[in-house]
Amino acid sequence: MSFPKDFLWGAASAAYQIEGAVDEDGRGKTVWDVFSHTPGKTFEGHTGDIACDSYHRFEDDLAALLTLGVKHYRFGISWARIYPDGRTLNEHGFAYYDKVVDLLLQNGITPWVTLFHWDTPQALEETGGWQNRETATLLAQFAGVVAEHFRGRVSHYFTLNEPQCFIGLGYEAGWHAPGKALTGEPLLACWHNAMLAHGMMVQAVRKADPSAQIGLASCGLGCIPENENEADIEAARSAMFSFGMHPEFSLFSQNAFLDPALLGHYPEHPFFDSPIITAEDLALIHQPIDFIGLNFYNAYIVRAGESGPEHVSFHRGYPRTAIRWPITPAMMYYCTKFVYERYALPVYITENGLSCNDKRYLDGKVHDLDRIDFLQRYLREYRRAGESGVDIRGYFHWSLTDNFEWSNGYEERFGLFYVDYETLERHPKDSAFWYRSVVESNGENL
């Protein structure tokens, strides 16, 4: 049992979650700057003003990557550093990212750039944000300028990271920036404009750098069968691609993103029955891409019921992470397999990990056995997917370091490296050394 010989191992981060330096070198405000400074929106009022201070301490993050021995790093470029108001180019905004890319390359690490990881310039939110189609056009402009700037140095891009979250949580549920609670046509406009942004970004990057590899990073409803029988497996497959199945907010769906991007149509559902969706728009959204990125953390358990797929309640005492997400390793097999069967593109796991109640022990070390156990279980299932015929290409652990976990602030720790938020020092957890052994053995030691 092994991963492919050319399998890629990496770690991941996002700009607002790690950089800090929110007022430096011409950066504009983002929706998350405003949201996190709004009382009651984040845990204990935490903000990303400093975060991990990676803007000034990227050498520390580089040292962490070198400790892990990974050869690939996924990170975000802040739209508001390059276009502070979403419209006006700030050349100074590239200085930090030039440094990051050059240091990565000098140390044999391939940069994988996420072009949009939720940090919409606040100036655009004030003119409608994702309810305004112009936001998609402006994001595509940004994507093209970034690809042109880094041509020859960066060759792997993600367009959008999890529109299920920045639209579903930001504009439907209201839990994330900008904290709206839309329904119906206004919510659909947000979603459709995000889909248009994806297609326009692909076009812009291809024009700027025809040799670039382009993908997307999706999340959403994951479903695994209660029992490994044909009926339950088919029920899980069907439920995973059923729009509106999530009990709390409808847009947490894989195929609401992947179907228009990869198949050229929206799911069959009344939500998408609207004149704002045209054949021309669908053609613009449906651009050829090179790979699918999947952000996988947990899934629902599903069985075949008399009237269709049924969600099965987790039993009392079901294992959960510190953030109370259920631990469902089988999703790395089933959900990856379901996605590959439907879309037939190479798959990368672009986020996977867990929050633990990490602390430095009396010996000064961070002993996170829960994380090691979790990752071993999930990676074994991912390897199983590859052995079953899924074209698995790589794995990016979320995250490299502890960081600002959106509305949860600094309460949750997902990193392989512990961040002391008083000193901003990074300390390797036991899982960092374990992950290094996985990288060195290409997963043969799992």
LUMTI-962814 format. One record per residue: y, z, x negated of N, C-alpha, C in turn. Coordinates in steps of 0.2 Angstrom, whole numbers, padded with zeros to 4 digits, always signed. Last residue first. Layout:
// LUMTI-962814
YZXYZXYZX;...
// end
This chain:
// LUMTI-962814
+0024+0036-0013+0026+0040-0006+0019+0043-0004;+0024+0030-0025+0022+0037-0025+0023+0040-0018;+0028+0017-0023+0021+0018-0024+0019+0025-0024;+0041+0014-0023+0038+0017-0017+0031+0018-0017;+0045+0010-0035+0045+0005-0030+0041+0007-0024;+0046+0019-0045+0039+0017-0043+0039+0012-0038;+0060+0021-0045+0056+0019-0051+0049+0017-0050;+0062+0025-0032+0065+0019-0034+0061+0017-0040;+0055+0037-0031+0053+0032-0027+0056+0025-0029;+0063+0044-0041+0055+0043-0042+0053+0038-0038;+0075+0045-0034+0074+0042-0040+0067+0040-0042;+0071+0054-0024+0073+0047-0022+0072+0043-0029;+0070+0066-0031+0064+0063-0028+0065+0055-0026;+0083+0068-0035+0078+0066-0040+0071+0064-0037;+0088+0069-0022+0091+0064-0027+0086+0062-0032;+0082+0080-0017+0080+0074-0014+0083+0068-0019;+0088+0091-0023+0082+0089-0025+0080+0082-0023;+0105+0085-0026+0100+0089-0022+0093+0087-0025;+0118+0085-0038+0112+0082-0035+0108+0087-0032;+0135+0087-0033+0129+0091-0036+0122+0087-0034;+0152+0084-0036+0145+0082-0034+0140+0085-0037;+0167+0093-0033+0161+0091-0037+0155+0089-0033;+0177+0097-0025+0175+0090-0024+0170+0088-0030;+0180+0111-0023+0181+0108-0030+0180+0100-0030;+0178+0112-0009+0184+0115-0013+0185+0112-0019;+0167+0105-0006+0173+0102-0003+0179+0106-0006;+0155+0099-0015+0158+0105-0014+0165+0104-0012;+0142+0089-0010+0149+0089-0011+0152+0096-0010;+0126+0084-0015+0130+0089-0012+0137+0089-0014;+0118+0069-0013+0122+0073-0018+0127+0078-0013;+0113+0063-0003+0108+0064-0008+0112+0069-0013;+0121+0068+0013+0120+0065+0006+0114+0067+0002;+0124+0073+0025+0119+0068+0025+0117+0066+0018;+0129+0087+0033+0128+0084+0026+0122+0079+0026;+0142+0092+0045+0135+0089+0044+0135+0086+0036;+0154+0096+0045+0149+0101+0047+0142+0098+0045;+0166+0089+0042+0161+0091+0036+0156+0096+0038;+0166+0080+0057+0169+0082+0051+0164+0084+0046;+0161+0075+0069+0158+0081+0066+0161+0084+0060;+0167+0063+0070+0169+0068+0075+0166+0075+0073;+0163+0059+0054+0167+0057+0060+0169+0063+0064;+0159+0066+0042+0154+0063+0047+0158+0063+0054;+0164+0064+0026+0167+0066+0033+0162+0062+0038;+0149+0068+0016+0156+0065+0017+0158+0067+0024;+0137+0069+0003+0140+0072+0009+0147+0069+0010;+0133+0052-0004+0136+0059-0005+0137+0062+0002;+0125+0041+0000+0125+0043-0007+0127+0051-0007;+0117+0046+0016+0122+0042+0012+0121+0045+0005;+0107+0033+0018+0113+0036+0021+0112+0043+0020;+0099+0021+0007+0099+0028+0010+0106+0030+0012;+0094+0005+0010+0100+0009+0008+0100+0016+0011;+0081-0006+0006+0083+0000+0010+0089+0004+0006;+0074-0023+0009+0078-0017+0005+0079-0011+0010;+0067-0032+0016+0070-0034+0009+0073-0028+0005;+0053-0037+0026+0057-0032+0024+0060-0033+0017;+0047-0046+0037+0050-0048+0030+0055-0042+0029;+0032-0040+0043+0039-0040+0044+0042-0042+0037;+0018-0039+0041+0021-0045+0041+0028-0046+0042;+0013-0027+0039+0011-0030+0045+0014-0037+0046;+0019-0022+0028+0012-0024+0027+0009-0028+0033;+0031-0019+0033+0031-0024+0028+0024-0027+0028;+0028-0008+0041+0030-0014+0044+0030-0020+0040;+0024+0001+0031+0019-0001+0036+0021-0007+0039;+0036+0004+0025+0031+0000+0021+0026-0003+0026;+0041+0012+0036+0044+0005+0034+0040+0001+0030;+0032+0022+0035+0032+0018+0041+0036+0012+0040;+0036+0028+0023+0029+0026+0024+0029+0021+0030;+0049+0031+0026+0048+0026+0021+0041+0023+0022;+0048+0042+0035+0051+0036+0037+0049+0030+0033;+0041+0052+0026+0038+0050+0033+0041+0043+0035;+0050+0053+0016+0044+0051+0015+0040+0048+0021;+0061+0058+0023+0062+0051+0020+0055+0049+0018;+0057+0071+0027+0059+0066+0032+0059+0059+0029;+0054+0077+0015+0049+0076+0020+0050+0071+0025;+0067+0077+0009+0062+0074+0006+0056+0072+0011;+0074+0085+0019+0076+0078+0018+0070+0074+0014;+0067+0098+0017+0067+0094+0024+0069+0087+0023;+0070+0102+0005+0063+0099+0006+0063+0095+0012;+0082+0104-0004+0082+0101+0003+0075+0097+0004;+0090+0114-0014+0083+0113-0012+0083+0110-0005;+0102+0113-0026+0101+0112-0018+0094+0109-0017;+0106+0126-0038+0103+0119-0036+0103+0119-0028;+0109+0138-0042+0114+0133-0043+0112+0126-0040;+0101+0148-0039+0100+0145-0045+0104+0139-0047;+0104+0152-0026+0107+0156-0032+0105+0153-0039;+0108+0135-0019+0105+0142-0020+0107+0146-0026;+0120+0127-0009+0118+0128-0016+0114+0135-0017;+0113+0119+0006+0118+0124+0002+0115+0125-0005;+0111+0110+0021+0111+0111+0014+0116+0116+0011;+0104+0108+0034+0108+0113+0032+0108+0115+0025;+0105+0089+0035+0101+0096+0034+0106+0101+0033;+0104+0074+0042+0109+0080+0041+0104+0086+0040;+0096+0059+0035+0097+0065+0040+0102+0070+0038;+0093+0042+0036+0094+0048+0032+0094+0054+0038;+0098+0025+0034+0093+0030+0036+0094+0036+0032;+0105+0009+0034+0106+0016+0035+0100+0020+0037;+0099-0003+0032+0106-0002+0029+0108+0005+0030;+0085-0010+0029+0087-0004+0032+0094-0002+0029;+0084-0028+0032+0086-0022+0027+0087-0016+0032;+0075-0042+0035+0077-0036+0038+0079-0031+0032;+0076-0060+0039+0074-0054+0035+0078-0048+0037;+0073-0065+0056+0077-0065+0050+0075-0059+0046;+0068-0065+0070+0065-0069+0064+0070-0070+0058;+0070-0060+0082+0076-0063+0079+0073-0067+0072;+0058-0053+0087+0063-0057+0092+0068-0061+0088;+0052-0048+0076+0048-0053+0081+0053-0057+0085;+0061-0040+0071+0059-0046+0067+0056-0051+0072;+0062-0030+0081+0068-0034+0079+0066-0040+0076;+0049-0025+0081+0052-0028+0087+0058-0032+0085;+0048-0020+0068+0044-0025+0070+0046-0029+0076;+0058-0010+0068+0059-0015+0064+0055-0021+0066;+0051-0002+0078+0058-0005+0080+0060-0010+0075;+0039+0002+0072+0039-0002+0078+0046-0005+0079;+0042+0008+0059+0037+0002+0060+0039-0002+0066;+0052+0016+0061+0053+0012+0055+0048+0006+0055;+0048+0024+0072+0053+0019+0073+0054+0014+0067;+0040+0034+0067+0037+0028+0069+0042+0022+0071;+0048+0045+0064+0047+0041+0059+0044+0034+0061;+0058+0054+0072+0054+0049+0075+0052+0044+0069;+0066+0069+0076+0063+0065+0070+0057+0061+0072;+0081+0070+0086+0074+0070+0085+0071+0066+0079;+0096+0078+0080+0092+0072+0082+0085+0073+0081;+0103+0090+0077+0099+0090+0083+0096+0083+0085;+0108+0090+0064+0112+0088+0069+0109+0087+0076;+0097+0094+0057+0102+0099+0058+0107+0097+0063;+0083+0087+0067+0087+0087+0061+0092+0093+0062;+0067+0092+0074+0074+0089+0074+0078+0091+0068;+0052+0092+0083+0056+0093+0076+0062+0089+0077;+0051+0101+0098+0050+0094+0095+0054+0095+0088;+0051+0112+0107+0050+0113+0100+0049+0106+0095;+0044+0103+0120+0047+0109+0118+0046+0110+0110;+0044+0085+0119+0041+0091+0120+0045+0097+0117;+0055+0073+0125+0052+0076+0119+0050+0083+0121;+0050+0063+0139+0054+0069+0136+0051+0071+0130;+0050+0046+0139+0046+0052+0139+0050+0058+0136;+0055+0033+0149+0057+0037+0144+0053+0043+0144;+0046+0019+0155+0048+0026+0156+0050+0029+0150;+0045+0002+0160+0045+0007+0155+0049+0014+0157;+0039+0001+0178+0042-0002+0171+0042+0004+0166;+0033+0007+0188+0038+0002+0190+0042+0000+0183;+0023+0015+0182+0021+0011+0188+0026+0005+0189;+0026+0014+0164+0025+0017+0171+0024+0012+0176;+0022+0015+0147+0022+0011+0153+0021+0015+0160;+0033+0025+0138+0027+0023+0140+0027+0018+0146;+0043+0030+0123+0042+0026+0130+0035+0025+0131;+0055+0040+0115+0047+0038+0116+0047+0035+0123;+0069+0034+0106+0066+0037+0112+0058+0035+0112;+0073+0038+0088+0071+0033+0094+0069+0037+0100;+0084+0038+0074+0079+0041+0079+0078+0037+0085;+0089+0030+0064+0089+0037+0063+0084+0040+0068;+0094+0015+0056+0089+0018+0060+0089+0026+0058;+0102+0001+0056+0104+0008+0054+0099+0012+0059;+0099-0014+0049+0097-0010+0054+0098-0003+0052;+0104-0031+0046+0104-0024+0043+0103-0019+0049;+0097-0047+0044+0099-0041+0048+0099-0035+0045;+0103-0062+0035+0099-0056+0036+0102-0051+0041;+0111-0073+0036+0106-0073+0031+0101-0067+0032;+0117-0083+0050+0118-0077+0045+0111-0077+0041;+0126-0095+0060+0120-0093+0056+0122-0088+0051;+0134-0088+0075+0134-0091+0068+0128-0090+0064;+0139-0086+0089+0132-0088+0087+0133-0092+0080;+0153-0085+0092+0149-0079+0090+0143-0081+0087;+0155-0099+0096+0159-0096+0090+0155-0089+0088;+0147-0100+0107+0146-0104+0101+0149-0102+0095;+0153-0091+0115+0147-0090+0113+0145-0094+0107;+0166-0098+0117+0165-0091+0114+0158-0090+0111;+0161-0109+0124+0165-0110+0118+0164-0104+0114;+0156-0104+0136+0152-0107+0132+0155-0108+0125;+0164-0087+0139+0164-0095+0139+0159-0097+0135;+0169-0074+0147+0164-0076+0142+0163-0083+0143;+0177-0071+0157+0180-0071+0150+0175-0073+0145;+0170-0071+0169+0173-0078+0167+0176-0077+0160;+0155-0062+0168+0162-0062+0169+0165-0069+0166;+0142-0053+0167+0144-0058+0172+0151-0059+0173;+0139-0042+0160+0141-0048+0156+0142-0054+0160;+0134-0033+0169+0140-0031+0165+0143-0037+0161;+0123-0038+0175+0129-0039+0178+0135-0037+0174;+0113-0046+0163+0115-0040+0166+0121-0041+0169;+0104-0053+0150+0105-0054+0157+0106-0047+0161;+0113-0052+0135+0108-0050+0139+0109-0052+0146;+0122-0067+0129+0122-0060+0131+0115-0059+0135;+0117-0080+0117+0119-0078+0124+0119-0070+0124;+0114-0083+0104+0119-0087+0107+0120-0085+0114;+0105-0076+0095+0102-0081+0100+0107-0085+0104;+0114-0069+0087+0108-0072+0084+0104-0077+0089;+0124-0064+0094+0125-0066+0087+0120-0070+0085;+0119-0061+0107+0124-0066+0106+0125-0068+0099;+0108-0051+0102+0107-0057+0106+0113-0063+0106;+0114-0041+0095+0110-0046+0091+0109-0052+0096;+0122-0034+0104+0125-0036+0098+0121-0042+0096;+0113-0031+0114+0120-0032+0116+0124-0035+0110;+0102-0027+0108+0102-0034+0110+0109-0036+0112;+0103-0013+0106+0102-0017+0100+0104-0025+0102;+0115-0002+0113+0110-0007+0114+0109-0012+0108;+0125+0007+0120+0121+0008+0114+0114+0004+0115;+0133+0004+0131+0133-0001+0125+0129+0001+0119;+0132+0015+0140+0128+0008+0141+0127+0004+0135;+0128+0031+0138+0133+0026+0138+0130+0019+0137;+0117+0040+0142+0124+0042+0141+0130+0037+0141;+0105+0034+0142+0107+0038+0148+0114+0040+0148;+0102+0017+0139+0104+0023+0136+0107+0028+0142;+0100+0005+0146+0094+0010+0146+0096+0017+0144;+0108-0006+0144+0110-0001+0149+0105+0005+0150;+0097-0019+0141+0104-0017+0141+0105-0011+0146;+0082-0018+0133+0085-0018+0140+0092-0015+0140;+0075-0018+0121+0080-0024+0122+0082-0024+0130;+0067-0007+0122+0072-0007+0117+0077-0013+0118;+0059-0010+0133+0064-0005+0134+0070-0005+0128;+0050-0019+0127+0054-0021+0133+0060-0016+0134;+0044-0011+0118+0047-0017+0116+0052-0019+0121;+0038-0001+0126+0043+0001+0121+0047-0005+0119;+0029-0008+0133+0034-0005+0137+0040-0003+0132;+0020-0013+0123+0025-0018+0127+0030-0014+0130;+0015+0000+0120+0019-0004+0115+0023-0009+0118;+0009+0003+0132+0014+0007+0130+0018+0004+0124;-0001-0007+0132+0004-0006+0138+0010-0002+0136;-0009-0006+0121-0005-0012+0122+0000-0011+0127;-0007+0010+0112-0010+0005+0116-0006+0000+0118;-0003+0022+0105-0004+0016+0102-0008+0011+0106;+0009+0031+0116+0002+0030+0113+0002+0023+0110;+0023+0029+0117+0020+0036+0117+0013+0036+0114;+0031+0018+0106+0027+0020+0111+0024+0027+0111;+0049+0019+0104+0042+0019+0101+0038+0021+0106;+0065+0012+0102+0060+0014+0107+0053+0013+0103;+0083+0013+0100+0076+0012+0097+0071+0015+0101;+0098+0007+0104+0092+0010+0107+0086+0008+0103;+0108+0006+0089+0107+0006+0096+0100+0009+0098;+0114-0005+0076+0111+0001+0078+0109+0001+0085;+0117-0017+0063+0116-0015+0070+0113-0008+0071;+0126-0026+0053+0123-0019+0053+0123-0017+0060;+0124-0043+0046+0127-0038+0051+0123-0031+0050;+0127-0054+0033+0123-0051+0038+0127-0047+0042;+0127-0067+0020+0131-0063+0026+0126-0060+0031;+0130-0072+0004+0125-0070+0009+0128-0065+0014;+0140-0085-0003+0139-0078-0001+0133-0077+0004;+0143-0098-0006+0137-0095-0008+0135-0088-0006;+0156-0101+0000+0150-0104+0003+0143-0101+0000;+0169-0092+0002+0163-0092-0003+0157-0094+0000;+0177-0096+0012+0180-0093+0006+0175-0093+0001;+0169-0100+0022+0174-0105+0020+0176-0102+0013;+0161-0088+0024+0158-0095+0022+0163-0100+0019;+0171-0080+0029+0168-0078+0023+0164-0085+0020;+0174-0086+0041+0179-0085+0036+0176-0084+0029;+0162-0086+0049+0165-0092+0047+0170-0092+0041;+0160-0072+0050+0155-0076+0046+0158-0083+0044;+0172-0069+0057+0171-0067+0051+0166-0071+0047;+0169-0075+0070+0175-0078+0066+0174-0075+0058;+0158-0067+0074+0157-0075+0072+0163-0077+0068;+0164-0054+0074+0158-0056+0070+0158-0063+0068;+0174-0057+0084+0176-0055+0077+0170-0056+0072;+0166-0059+0095+0170-0064+0093+0172-0063+0085;+0162-0045+0097+0157-0051+0095+0161-0057+0092;+0174-0039+0099+0171-0037+0093+0165-0043+0092;+0177-0046+0112+0181-0047+0106+0178-0045+0099;+0167-0040+0119+0167-0047+0118+0171-0049+0112;+0171-0027+0120+0164-0029+0117+0164-0036+0115;+0183-0027+0126+0182-0024+0119+0176-0027+0116;+0179-0033+0138+0184-0037+0134+0184-0034+0127;+0171-0023+0144+0168-0029+0142+0173-0033+0137;+0182-0014+0147+0177-0012+0142+0173-0018+0139;+0189-0021+0157+0192-0019+0151+0187-0017+0145;+0178-0023+0167+0181-0028+0163+0185-0026+0157;+0170-0007+0165+0170-0013+0168+0173-0019+0164;+0179+0006+0157+0173+0004+0161+0175-0004+0163;+0184+0018+0144+0185+0012+0149+0178+0010+0152;+0191+0029+0137+0185+0029+0142+0186+0024+0147;+0195+0032+0120+0196+0029+0126+0190+0030+0131;+0196+0035+0106+0195+0040+0111+0197+0038+0118;+0196+0026+0096+0203+0029+0098+0202+0034+0104;+0186+0038+0088+0193+0035+0089+0192+0028+0092;+0173+0045+0099+0176+0043+0093+0183+0039+0094;+0171+0048+0112+0169+0053+0107+0172+0051+0101;+0172+0039+0123+0178+0042+0121+0177+0048+0115;+0163+0030+0129+0162+0037+0129+0168+0041+0127;+0171+0018+0126+0167+0019+0133+0166+0027+0133;+0177+0017+0114+0181+0014+0120+0177+0016+0127;+0169+0024+0105+0176+0024+0104+0180+0022+0110;+0156+0022+0107+0158+0028+0107+0166+0029+0107;+0156+0007+0109+0153+0012+0114+0155+0019+0114;+0164+0003+0098+0166+0001+0105+0163+0006+0109;+0158+0009+0087+0165+0009+0087+0168+0006+0094;+0144+0009+0091+0148+0015+0090+0155+0014+0091;+0140-0004+0093+0138+0000+0098+0142+0007+0097;+0145-0010+0081+0149-0010+0087+0147-0006+0092;+0139-0007+0067+0138-0004+0073+0144-0004+0078;+0149-0016+0056+0145-0010+0056+0145-0007+0063;+0151-0033+0054+0153-0027+0058+0147-0022+0057;+0147-0040+0041+0153-0041+0045+0155-0035+0049;+0142-0038+0025+0141-0036+0031+0147-0037+0035;+0138-0048+0010+0143-0045+0015+0140-0043+0021;+0137-0052-0007+0133-0049-0001+0138-0046+0004;+0143-0055-0018+0140-0060-0015+0136-0058-0009;+0157-0052-0029+0153-0050-0023+0150-0056-0020;+0161-0061-0039+0159-0054-0041+0155-0051-0035;+0163-0074-0034+0160-0073-0041+0158-0066-0043;+0176-0068-0024+0171-0073-0025+0169-0073-0033;+0185-0058-0020+0179-0056-0024+0174-0062-0025;+0195-0066-0013+0197-0062-0019+0191-0060-0023;+0187-0072-0003+0191-0076-0008+0192-0072-0014;+0184-0060+0004+0178-0065+0001+0181-0069-0004;+0196-0056+0008+0192-0052+0004+0187-0056+0000;+0200-0066+0016+0204-0064+0010+0200-0060+0006;+0191-0066+0027+0191-0072+0022+0195-0070+0016;+0193-0053+0032+0187-0055+0029+0187-0061+0024;+0207-0055+0037+0205-0050+0032+0199-0052+0029;+0204-0064+0047+0208-0066+0042+0207-0061+0036;+0195-0057+0055+0192-0063+0052+0197-0065+0046;+0205-0048+0060+0199-0045+0056+0196-0051+0052;+0213-0057+0068+0216-0054+0062+0210-0051+0057;+0204-0060+0078+0207-0066+0073+0209-0062+0067;+0202-0048+0084+0196-0052+0081+0199-0057+0076;+0215-0045+0089+0212-0041+0084+0206-0044+0080;+0217-0055+0099+0220-0056+0092+0217-0051+0087;+0211-0049+0110+0207-0054+0107+0210-0056+0100;+0212-0032+0114+0216-0038+0112+0212-0043+0108;+0204-0022+0114+0205-0025+0121+0209-0032+0120;+0204-0016+0102+0199-0021+0103+0199-0024+0110;+0222-0015+0102+0216-0014+0099+0210-0019+0101;+0234-0015+0109+0228-0016+0113+0222-0015+0109;+0244-0012+0100+0245-0018+0104+0239-0020+0107;+0239+0000+0094+0245+0000+0098+0247-0006+0102;+0230-0005+0086+0228-0001+0092+0234-0001+0097;+0237-0010+0076+0234-0015+0081+0232-0011+0087;+0242+0001+0070+0247-0003+0072+0244-0008+0077;+0230+0007+0065+0233+0010+0071+0238+0005+0074;+0217-0004+0059+0224-0001+0058+0227+0001+0065;+0200+0003+0061+0205-0002+0064+0212+0001+0062;+0187+0007+0054+0194+0009+0053+0200+0004+0055;+0174+0003+0056+0177+0007+0061+0185+0009+0060;+0170-0005+0045+0167+0001+0047+0171+0006+0050;+0169-0021+0040+0172-0017+0045+0168-0011+0047;+0163-0026+0029+0170-0028+0030+0173-0024+0035;+0153-0019+0016+0154-0019+0023+0162-0020+0025;+0146-0027+0002+0152-0025+0005+0152-0025+0013;+0137-0022-0011+0136-0025-0004+0142-0022+0000;+0136-0025-0029+0140-0022-0023+0138-0026-0017;+0123-0020-0040+0125-0025-0035+0129-0022-0030;+0124-0014-0056+0123-0012-0049+0126-0017-0044;+0126-0014-0069+0120-0017-0067+0119-0015-0060;+0138-0009-0074+0133-0005-0074+0126-0007-0071;+0147-0019-0071+0146-0017-0078+0140-0013-0079;+0147-0018-0057+0144-0024-0061+0143-0022-0068;+0154-0006-0055+0147-0007-0052+0143-0013-0056;+0166-0009-0060+0162-0004-0063+0154-0004-0061;+0170-0019-0052+0169-0021-0059+0165-0015-0062;+0171-0013-0039+0166-0018-0040+0165-0020-0048;+0181-0003-0042+0174-0001-0039+0169-0007-0041;+0192-0010-0046+0189-0005-0050+0182-0004-0048;+0194-0017-0034+0193-0021-0040+0189-0016-0045;+0197-0007-0026+0191-0010-0025+0189-0015-0031;+0210-0003-0031+0204+0002-0031+0197-0002-0030;+0217-0015-0029+0216-0012-0035+0210-0007-0036;+0220-0020-0016+0214-0022-0019+0212-0018-0026;+0232-0016-0012+0226-0013-0009+0220-0014-0012;+0242-0023-0017+0240-0017-0021+0234-0014-0018;+0244-0033-0008+0240-0035-0014+0238-0029-0018;+0244-0033+0008+0246-0028+0003+0242-0029-0003;+0249-0044+0022+0244-0043+0016+0248-0038+0011;+0250-0039+0038+0254-0040+0032+0250-0039+0026;+0241-0035+0049+0244-0042+0049+0247-0044+0042;+0238-0022+0049+0233-0027+0052+0235-0034+0051;+0246-0015+0042+0247-0015+0049+0243-0020+0053;+0240-0016+0029+0242-0009+0032+0243-0009+0040;+0228-0024+0023+0233-0026+0028+0235-0019+0032;+0221-0016+0014+0223-0023+0012+0228-0026+0017;+0220-0004+0020+0222-0004+0013+0225-0011+0011;+0214-0007+0032+0221-0004+0032+0224-0004+0025;+0201-0010+0029+0206-0015+0032+0213-0013+0031;+0192-0004+0016+0197-0002+0021+0201-0008+0023;+0176-0008+0013+0183-0010+0011+0187-0008+0017;+0161+0001+0010+0166-0002+0014+0173-0003+0011;+0145-0002+0002+0152+0002+0003+0156-0002+0007;+0130+0000-0005+0133-0003+0000+0139+0002+0002;+0123-0005-0020+0127+0000-0017+0131-0003-0011;+0108-0006-0031+0112-0009-0025+0116-0003-0022;+0100+0000-0039+0103-0006-0042+0108-0009-0037;+0097+0017-0043+0097+0012-0039+0101+0006-0042;+0096+0029-0051+0093+0023-0053+0093+0017-0049;+0102+0041-0048+0097+0039-0043+0093+0033-0046;+0112+0041-0058+0107+0046-0058+0101+0044-0054;+0120+0031-0054+0116+0030-0060+0110+0035-0061;+0126+0036-0043+0121+0030-0042+0117+0029-0048;+0133+0046-0049+0128+0048-0044+0123+0042-0043;+0142+0039-0057+0137+0043-0060+0131+0045-0056;+0149+0034-0046+0145+0029-0050+0140+0033-0054;+0155+0045-0041+0150+0042-0037+0146+0037-0041;+0163+0048-0052+0158+0053-0051+0153+0050-0046;+0172+0037-0052+0167+0037-0058+0162+0043-0056;+0179+0039-0041+0174+0034-0040+0169+0035-0046;+0190+0048-0038+0184+0050-0041+0178+0045-0041;+0200+0043-0030+0202+0045-0037+0196+0047-0041;+0193+0039-0019+0198+0035-0022+0200+0037-0029;+0185+0050-0016+0182+0044-0020+0187+0039-0023;+0187+0062-0009+0192+0059-0014+0189+0054-0019;+0180+0064+0001+0177+0066-0005+0181+0064-0011;+0193+0069+0011+0186+0067+0011+0183+0069+0005;+0207+0069+0013+0205+0070+0006+0197+0067+0006;+0208+0065+0027+0214+0064+0022+0212+0065+0015;+0200+0065+0037+0198+0061+0031+0203+0061+0026;+0199+0081+0045+0201+0075+0044+0198+0071+0038;+0194+0094+0057+0193+0091+0051+0196+0084+0051;+0195+0102+0068+0201+0099+0066+0200+0095+0059;+0183+0108+0071+0188+0112+0068+0194+0108+0065;+0177+0092+0073+0175+0098+0072+0180+0102+0068;+0190+0082+0083+0185+0083+0077+0183+0090+0076;+0198+0084+0094+0194+0078+0093+0189+0078+0088;+0207+0095+0094+0201+0095+0098+0197+0089+0098;+0222+0086+0091+0219+0093+0092+0213+0092+0096;+0222+0073+0080+0223+0075+0087+0219+0081+0089;+0218+0068+0068+0224+0073+0068+0226+0075+0075;+0208+0059+0071+0206+0066+0068+0212+0071+0067;+0216+0049+0077+0211+0053+0081+0210+0059+0077;+0224+0044+0066+0227+0047+0071+0222+0051+0076;+0214+0040+0057+0219+0045+0055+0222+0048+0061;+0207+0031+0065+0204+0038+0063+0208+0043+0060;+0215+0020+0066+0214+0024+0072+0210+0031+0070;+0225+0022+0051+0220+0019+0055+0219+0023+0061;+0240+0018+0042+0236+0022+0046+0231+0018+0050;+0239+0008+0026+0242+0010+0033+0238+0015+0037;+0243+0010+0009+0238+0010+0014+0241+0012+0021;+0251+0009-0002+0253+0005+0003+0248+0005+0009;+0246+0019-0011+0246+0012-0013+0247+0007-0007;+0241+0032+0000+0242+0029-0007+0242+0022-0007;+0238+0040+0011+0245+0037+0010+0246+0034+0004;+0225+0044+0009+0226+0040+0015+0233+0037+0015;+0215+0049+0000+0221+0045-0002+0223+0041+0004;+0198+0046+0005+0204+0050+0005+0210+0046+0004;+0184+0040+0005+0190+0039+0000+0195+0044+0000;+0173+0043+0014+0173+0046+0007+0180+0045+0003;+0175+0038+0026+0171+0044+0026+0172+0047+0019;+0182+0026+0026+0186+0032+0028+0182+0038+0027;+0171+0018+0019+0178+0019+0016+0181+0026+0019;+0154+0024+0017+0159+0020+0021+0166+0022+0019;+0139+0020+0009+0144+0025+0011+0149+0021+0015;+0122+0021+0002+0127+0018+0006+0133+0023+0007;+0110+0014-0010+0113+0020-0006+0119+0017-0003;+0094+0006-0013+0101+0007-0014+0103+0013-0010;+0082-0006-0018+0083+0001-0016+0091+0002-0018;+0073-0021-0013+0079-0018-0016+0080-0011-0013;+0059-0029-0019+0062-0025-0014+0068-0021-0017;+0051-0038-0026+0058-0039-0027+0062-0034-0022;+0038-0034-0022+0040-0033-0029+0047-0034-0030;+0037-0025-0007+0037-0031-0010+0040-0030-0017;+0028-0009-0007+0033-0013-0005+0033-0020-0009;+0010-0005-0004+0016-0006-0008+0022-0010-0005;-0006+0000-0004+0000+0000+0000+0006+0000-0004;
// end
